[in-house]
Amino acid sequence: MLENNSEKKQKKYAGILAHPTSFPGPYGIGDLGKGAYRFIDFLENSGLNLWQVLPLGHTGFGDSPYQPFSAFAGQPLIIDLDYLKDYKLLLDSDFEDMPEWNPNNVNYGPLIEFKTGLLKTAYDRFIDVDYDDEMSDDKELMQKFHEFTDNTSWLEDYSLFMAGKDYHDGMPWYMWEDSLKAPTKRQKTNWKKKLSKEIGYYNFIQFLFYTQWMKLREYANSKNISIVGDIPIFLAWDSADVWANQDLFDLDSDGYPIEVAGVPPDYFSETGQLWGNPLYKWEKHTETGYEWWIERIRYQLTLTDFLRIDHFRGFDHYWAVPYGEETAIKGEWKPAPGINFFTQLEANLGYHLPIIAEDLGQIDDTVIELRDKFGLPGMKILQFAFENPEENDFLPHNYKRNCVCYTGTHDNDTTLGWYQKAYEASKDKLRRYFSTDANDICWVMIRACFSSVANMAIVPMQDVLMLDSSARMNTPGVGEGNWSFRFEFDDMTPALEKRLFETAKLYGR
């Protein structure tokens, strides 16, 4: 874990940012199967000890991991189908009509239809199996399933929510009839009976995700590789958590937001960014001792070793825009609980918070004070260091140890793509700063990242593979074509492992 003021020598981390959807595999998207295990081996062979993912949640419209249907539930699309073959819940014949997939891209439309169909087939077989044989693998699987459903507090609301969405053909919860939109305890019981099979299906896929993920995490940890998770601070309006906890969010009596999240106009956007997420009713969270938030963070830290929180400044002040506005211009900064929240979070977890603060964008002194009070590392993006000729905090000579250095993130262009489009002044500054001709720009930046004093150095897989803008993971503000990047087994070569190993070793990581 990262410590802010420690005299002992701190462990230095080096790793790769790669979401599981990007892994190689035969079923149209990266998953928790062979491609994931090969990637862990690749990290180990490369002398690296860190793997960062994007949020692991069940994605909805737009396929963004930052707008999931649940703050807790995992992504069904990355469930390993071969695991289901092993239990004979899927057969080879089920794959006869499988589409032809692009190994370098996820095509979400046909993928969702294909994979959801197979998962439902597997569930139908799962509930039809005769479990009387005490020694069978099926019996053991059913026992584990019941243990999971009996001991997972968030599962009941999530599965009813998702079953309700299916019943209403995907319609958002705030457009449902009152008996499910804001159900009484009795109405909830009636809906559970009515949708029992559909609820069982969602219980099943979350059991599969959790089982497979925890097995992969155990494998990574056995190789001395720690996992950095990621969560968005705000939740999608059409999510299980907002539906089930409407009193914790700033909603009117019909379930519509009074104000929504975003960020104000800045250098990059004259109208700001209007995200549209409902805002927290922080006074209510404070009354409950932040019970929901503590459960959320605690659960996420059972899945990963560290946790990056997106838009960290929202814990200090958040930009509130009246619902219905077309831009984020007419908003105002409002206070969040900040110190009180993190004090109670740390007290409840019982240890120093293994949290990375996404502190990019408009950051003022109070945000920095909040971050530093709890010893949370912030983020340094090397691409940002060269976007203007001025002295700035993203230049490596200005780093403090307690930070995380990235060449770029999921929201940036790849390093090669960025450099190809950069102003000549930016290129000139970079070449002079690193005393290089920049013919090998990706590895110039990787070496800069690894050689910095930052306790953590993390590089997107696209930069390791020296890929251009066509491999970019996300372009903010663009609604289509994001989150689809994939790489192949052949990309993880022994020569690349050797180069990463020697670079990490050279700089003491």
C-alpha positions in Angstrom: 0.0 0.0 0.0 1.1 3.6 -0.6 2.2 5.6 2.4 2.7 9.4 2.3 5.3 10.0 5.0 7.3 6.9 5.6 11.0 6.7 6.2 11.2 3.1 5.1 11.9 2.4 1.4 8.6 2.1 -0.4 7.9 -0.6 -2.9 8.0 0.8 -6.5 5.4 -0.5 -8.9 5.4 -0.8 -12.6 2.6 -2.1 -14.7 0.2 -2.0 -17.6 -3.3 -0.6 -18.1 -5.4 -3.1 -20.0 -9.1 -3.7 -19.6 -10.2 -7.3 -19.8 -12.3 -6.5 -22.8 -9.0 -5.9 -24.7 -7.6 -9.4 -24.1 -7.2 -11.9 -26.9 -9.8 -14.7 -27.3 -12.1 -16.5 -29.7 -15.5 -15.1 -28.6 -15.5 -11.5 -29.9 -14.3 -9.8 -26.7 -11.6 -10.2 -24.1 -12.7 -12.3 -21.1 -11.6 -13.9 -17.9 -10.3 -17.0 -19.6 -7.1 -18.0 -21.3 -6.3 -14.6 -22.6 -6.4 -13.1 -19.1 -4.1 -15.7 -17.7 -1.7 -15.3 -20.6 -1.7 -11.6 -19.8 -0.8 -12.2 -16.2 2.1 -14.5 -17.3 3.2 -11.7 -19.7 3.3 -9.2 -16.8 5.3 -11.7 -14.7 7.7 -12.5 -17.5 8.2 -8.7 -18.0 9.2 -8.1 -14.4 6.1 -6.0 -13.8 4.0 -6.1 -10.6 0.9 -4.1 -11.4 -2.2 -4.5 -13.6 -4.7 -1.7 -13.9 -8.3 -2.2 -15.2 -11.2 0.1 -16.0 -14.4 -0.2 -14.0 -15.5 -3.8 -14.1 -19.3 -3.1 -13.9 -22.2 -4.3 -16.0 -22.3 -1.8 -18.8 -25.4 -0.3 -20.4 -26.1 2.1 -23.3 -23.0 3.3 -25.0 -20.9 0.4 -23.5 -19.0 2.7 -21.2 -17.6 1.2 -18.0 -18.1 4.6 -16.4 -21.9 4.3 -16.8 -22.7 0.9 -15.3 -26.1 -0.5 -14.3 -24.7 -1.2 -10.8 -21.9 0.0 -8.5 -21.3 -3.6 -7.5 -22.3 -6.0 -10.2 -19.6 -7.3 -12.7 -19.6 -7.3 -16.5 -21.4 -10.4 -17.9 -19.7 -9.9 -21.3 -16.3 -10.9 -19.9 -17.4 -14.2 -18.4 -15.3 -17.0 -19.8 -17.5 -19.3 -21.9 -14.9 -22.1 -21.9 -15.5 -22.4 -18.1 -19.2 -23.2 -19.0 -18.1 -25.8 -21.5 -16.1 -27.5 -18.8 -19.3 -27.9 -16.8 -21.2 -28.9 -19.9 -23.5 -26.0 -19.5 -22.5 -25.0 -23.0 -21.8 -27.5 -25.8 -19.8 -27.1 -29.0 -23.0 -27.2 -31.0 -24.1 -23.9 -29.3 -21.3 -22.1 -31.1 -22.2 -23.3 -34.6 -23.7 -19.9 -35.6 -21.1 -17.8 -34.0 -20.3 -14.6 -36.0 -16.8 -14.0 -37.4 -15.1 -11.6 -35.0 -12.4 -8.9 -35.6 -9.5 -9.8 -33.3 -8.6 -6.2 -32.9 -12.0 -4.7 -32.2 -15.2 -5.4 -30.1 -18.4 -5.1 -32.1 -20.8 -4.7 -29.2 -24.1 -5.0 -31.1 -23.8 -8.6 -32.3 -21.6 -9.5 -29.4 -24.2 -8.7 -26.8 -26.9 -10.7 -28.7 -24.5 -13.7 -29.1 -23.1 -13.8 -25.6 -26.3 -13.1 -23.8 -28.0 -15.9 -25.7 -25.3 -18.4 -24.7 -25.4 -17.3 -21.0 -29.1 -17.8 -21.0 -28.7 -21.2 -22.5 -26.2 -22.1 -19.8 -28.5 -20.9 -17.1 -31.4 -23.0 -18.5 -29.1 -26.1 -18.3 -27.9 -25.1 -14.9 -31.4 -25.1 -13.4 -32.4 -28.3 -15.2 -29.4 -30.4 -13.9 -30.2 -33.2 -11.4 -28.1 -32.3 -8.4 -28.8 -35.4 -6.3 -25.3 -36.8 -6.9 -23.4 -35.6 -3.9 -20.0 -36.2 -5.7 -20.7 -34.4 -9.0 -19.1 -31.2 -10.1 -22.6 -29.9 -10.7 -23.5 -30.4 -7.1 -20.4 -28.5 -6.0 -21.2 -25.7 -8.4 -24.8 -25.4 -7.1 -23.5 -25.2 -3.5 -21.1 -22.4 -4.4 -23.9 -20.6 -6.2 -26.2 -20.7 -3.1 -23.3 -19.6 -0.9 -22.8 -16.6 -3.2 -26.5 -15.6 -3.4 -26.9 -16.0 0.4 -23.9 -13.8 1.2 -24.0 -11.0 -1.3 -26.0 -8.1 0.0 -26.3 -6.0 -3.1 -27.4 -8.9 -5.4 -31.1 -8.9 -4.6 -31.7 -5.3 -5.7 -29.5 -5.6 -8.8 -31.1 -8.8 -10.0 -34.7 -7.5 -9.5 -33.7 -4.2 -11.2 -32.2 -6.0 -14.3 -35.2 -8.4 -14.5 -37.5 -5.4 -14.3 -35.6 -3.7 -17.2 -36.0 -6.9 -19.3 -39.7 -7.0 -18.4 -40.1 -3.4 -19.6 -38.0 -4.0 -22.8 -35.1 -2.0 -21.5 -37.1 1.0 -20.4 -35.4 3.0 -17.6 -36.8 2.5 -14.1 -38.2 6.0 -13.7 -40.7 5.2 -16.5 -42.0 2.0 -14.9 -45.3 1.6 -13.2 -45.3 2.8 -9.5 -45.5 -0.7 -8.1 -41.9 -1.3 -9.3 -40.7 2.2 -9.8 -40.9 2.8 -6.0 -42.2 -0.5 -4.6 -43.4 -1.1 -1.1 -42.0 -4.2 0.6 -45.1 -6.2 -0.4 -45.0 -5.0 -4.0 -41.3 -5.9 -4.1 -42.1 -9.5 -2.9 -44.8 -9.8 -5.6 -42.5 -8.7 -8.3 -39.8 -11.2 -7.1 -42.3 -14.0 -7.5 -43.4 -12.8 -10.9 -39.8 -12.5 -12.2 -38.2 -15.3 -10.3 -36.6 -17.1 -13.3 -35.2 -13.8 -14.7 -33.9 -12.9 -11.3 -32.3 -16.3 -11.0 -30.5 -15.7 -14.3 -28.9 -12.4 -13.1 -27.9 -14.1 -9.9 -26.3 -16.8 -12.0 -24.2 -14.5 -14.2 -23.0 -12.5 -11.2 -22.0 -15.7 -9.5 -20.0 -16.7 -12.7 -18.3 -13.3 -12.9 -17.4 -13.3 -9.2 -16.1 -16.8 -9.2 -14.0 -16.3 -12.3 -12.7 -12.9 -11.3 -11.6 -14.0 -7.8 -9.8 -17.0 -9.3 -7.9 -14.7 -11.7 -7.1 -12.3 -8.9 -5.7 -15.1 -6.8 -3.6 -16.1 -9.8 -2.3 -12.6 -10.3 -1.5 -12.2 -6.6 0.3 -15.5 -6.6 2.7 -14.0 -9.2 3.2 -10.9 -6.9 1.0 -8.8 -9.3 -1.3 -6.3 -7.6 -4.5 -5.1 -9.3 -5.6 -1.5 -9.5 -9.4 -1.2 -9.9 -11.4 1.8 -10.9 -14.8 3.3 -10.1 -16.7 6.4 -11.2 -17.6 8.7 -8.4 -21.1 9.2 -9.9 -23.6 6.5 -11.0 -25.8 6.2 -14.0 -29.4 7.5 -13.4 -30.7 4.2 -14.8 -28.9 2.0 -12.4 -29.9 -0.5 -9.7 -28.3 1.6 -6.9 -30.2 4.8 -7.8 -33.5 2.9 -8.2 -33.1 1.0 -4.9 -31.8 4.0 -2.8 -33.7 6.9 -4.2 -33.5 8.7 -0.8 -29.7 8.9 -1.2 -29.8 10.8 -4.5 -31.1 14.3 -5.3 -34.3 13.2 -7.1 -37.8 14.6 -7.2 -40.9 12.6 -6.2 -41.1 11.1 -9.8 -37.5 9.9 -9.7 -36.1 12.7 -11.9 -32.9 14.5 -10.9 -33.2 18.0 -9.6 -29.6 18.7 -10.5 -27.0 16.6 -12.5 -23.3 16.2 -12.6 -20.7 17.7 -14.9 -17.8 20.1 -15.0 -17.8 23.8 -15.9 -16.4 25.5 -19.0 -12.6 25.5 -19.3 -9.8 25.7 -21.7 -10.9 22.5 -23.5 -14.6 23.2 -23.7 -16.5 26.5 -23.9 -19.7 24.8 -22.6 -18.2 22.5 -20.0 -19.1 18.8 -19.8 -22.7 17.8 -19.0 -22.5 14.2 -17.7 -26.2 14.0 -16.6 -25.6 11.7 -13.5 -27.9 12.3 -10.5 -26.1 13.9 -7.6 -25.7 12.5 -4.1 -27.9 13.8 -1.3 -24.8 14.1 0.9 -26.7 15.1 4.0 -28.5 11.8 3.9 -25.3 9.8 3.4 -23.8 11.7 6.4 -26.9 10.7 8.5 -26.3 7.0 7.7 -22.6 7.2 8.4 -21.9 6.8 4.7 -23.1 3.2 5.0 -23.7 2.8 1.2 -20.4 4.3 0.2 -18.4 2.2 2.8 -20.1 -1.0 1.5 -19.2 0.1 -2.1 -15.6 0.7 -1.4 -15.2 -2.3 0.8 -16.7 -4.6 -1.8 -14.5 -3.2 -4.6 -11.4 -3.8 -2.5 -12.3 -7.5 -2.3 -11.9 -7.5 -6.1 -8.7 -5.4 -6.4 -5.7 -4.4 -4.3 -5.9 -0.7 -5.1 -8.7 1.5 -6.2 -8.6 4.5 -8.5 -11.6 6.9 -7.9 -12.6 8.9 -11.0 -13.3 12.6 -10.5 -11.8 12.7 -7.0 -12.5 16.5 -6.7 -16.2 15.7 -6.4 -15.6 14.7 -2.8 -14.5 18.3 -2.0 -16.9 20.3 -4.3 -19.0 19.1 -7.2 -20.5 21.0 -10.2 -24.3 21.0 -10.0 -26.3 21.8 -13.1 -30.1 22.2 -13.1 -31.7 19.2 -14.7 -32.9 20.0 -18.3 -30.0 22.3 -19.2 -28.4 21.6 -22.5 -24.9 22.5 -21.4 -22.9 22.7 -18.2 -22.6 26.4 -18.2 -25.3 27.3 -15.7 -24.0 25.3 -12.8 -22.5 26.0 -9.4 -19.9 24.5 -7.1 -21.5 22.9 -4.1 -19.7 21.4 -1.1 -19.2 17.6 -0.5 -18.3 16.1 2.9 -14.6 15.6 2.0 -12.6 15.1 5.2 -15.5 13.7 7.2 -16.2 11.1 4.5 -12.7 9.9 4.2 -12.2 9.9 8.0 -15.1 7.6 8.5 -14.2 5.4 5.5 -10.7 4.9 6.9 -12.0 4.2 10.3 -14.5 1.6 9.0 -11.9 -0.2 6.7 -9.4 -0.2 9.5 -6.3 0.6 7.4 -4.7 3.2 5.3 -6.8 3.8 2.2 -5.3 2.1 -0.9 -7.0 4.7 -3.1 -5.6 6.6 -6.1 -7.1 10.0 -6.5 -7.9 11.0 -10.1 -7.0 14.7 -9.5 -6.9 15.9 -13.1 -8.7 19.0 -14.5 -9.6 22.0 -12.5 -8.1 21.3 -9.1 -7.9 23.9 -6.3 -6.0 24.0 -3.0 -8.8 22.3 -0.9 -8.8 19.3 -3.2 -5.0 18.9 -2.8 -5.3 19.3 0.9 -7.9 16.6 1.0 -5.8 14.3 -1.1 -2.7 14.9 0.9 -4.4 14.6 4.4 -5.1 11.0 3.7 -1.9 10.3 1.9 -3.6 9.5 -1.4 -1.4 9.5 -4.5 -2.6 11.7 -7.4 -2.0 11.2 -11.1 0.7 12.5 -13.4 0.1 12.3 -17.2 3.3 12.6 -19.3 1.4 13.7 -22.4 0.1 16.7 -20.4 3.7 17.8 -19.6 4.4 18.8 -23.2 1.1 20.3 -24.3 2.4 23.8 -23.7 5.9 25.3 -23.4 5.4 26.4 -19.8 6.7 24.9 -16.6 4.0 22.5 -15.1 3.4 19.9 -12.5 3.3 17.1 -15.1 7.0 17.4 -15.9 8.8 14.5 -14.1 11.3 16.8 -12.3 8.3 18.2 -10.3 7.0 14.9 -9.1 6.8 13.8 -5.5 7.1 10.1 -4.7 3.5 9.6 -3.7 2.0 9.8 -7.1 1.2 7.6 -10.1 2.8 8.3 -13.4 1.1 7.4 -16.7 2.2 8.0 -20.3 -1.5 8.4 -20.9 -4.9 7.1 -19.8 -8.0 5.5 -21.4 -9.2 9.1 -22.2 -6.1 10.1 -23.9 -4.9 9.3 -27.4 -2.2 6.7 -27.6 1.3 8.2 -27.2 2.1 7.6 -30.8 -1.2 9.1 -32.0 -0.7 12.1 -29.6 2.8 12.7 -30.9 1.8 12.5 -34.5 -0.8 15.2 -34.0 1.1 17.4 -31.5 2.1 21.0 -32.3 5.8 21.3 -33.3 6.4 23.3 -30.2 5.3 20.4 -28.0 7.5 18.0 -30.0 10.4 20.3 -29.7 10.0 20.6 -25.9 9.8 16.8 -25.6 12.9 16.2 -27.7 14.9 18.8 -25.7 13.6 17.6 -22.3 14.6 14.0 -22.9 17.5 14.8 -25.2 16.2 12.5 -27.9 15.3 12.5 -31.6 12.0 10.8 -30.6 12.2 8.2 -33.3 11.0 5.7 -30.7 8.6 8.0 -28.9 6.5 5.4 -27.1 9.6 3.9 -25.4 11.0 7.3 -24.7 7.9 8.0 -22.7 7.8 4.5 -21.1 11.4 5.0 -19.9 10.5 8.5 -18.6 7.5 7.0 -16.7 9.5 4.1 -15.2 12.5 6.4 -14.4 10.4 9.0 -12.5 10.3 9.0 -8.7 6.6 8.1 -8.8 5.9 5.1 -6.6 3.7 3.7 -9.4 4.4 3.8 -13.1 1.6 2.6 -15.4 1.5 2.4 -19.2 -1.4 1.6 -21.4 -1.0 -1.6 -23.5 -1.4 0.4 -26.6 1.8 2.4 -25.8 3.7 -0.8 -25.0 2.7 -2.1 -28.5 3.5 1.3 -30.1 0.0 1.7 -31.6 -1.4 4.8 -33.3 -4.8 6.6 -32.8 -6.7 3.7 -34.3 -6.1 1.8 -31.0 -7.4 4.6 -28.8 -9.7 3.3 -26.0 -12.0 6.3 -25.6 -12.5 9.8 -27.1 -14.5 11.9 -24.5 -17.6 13.5 -26.0 -17.8 11.0 -28.9 -20.7 8.6 -28.5 -19.6 5.7 -30.8 -16.6 3.6 -31.5 -15.2 3.6 -27.9 -14.1 0.9 -25.6 -13.5 -1.6 -28.4 -9.6 -1.9 -28.6 -8.2 -5.5 -28.5 -4.8 -7.0 -28.9 -3.8 -10.6 -29.9 -1.8 -13.4 -28.3 1.0 -12.9 -30.8 1.5 -9.3 -29.5 2.8 -10.6 -26.2 6.2 -11.7 -27.5 9.3 -12.9 -25.6 11.2 -9.9 -27.1 8.7 -7.5 -25.7 8.8 -9.2 -22.3 12.6 -8.9 -22.3 12.4 -5.2 -23.2 9.9 -4.4 -20.4 11.9 -6.5 -17.9 15.2 -4.7 -18.7 13.5 -1.3 -18.5 11.8 -2.1 -15.2 15.0 -3.5 -13.7 17.1 -0.6 -14.9 14.9 1.9 -13.0 14.5 -0.2 -9.8 11.0 -1.3 -10.3 
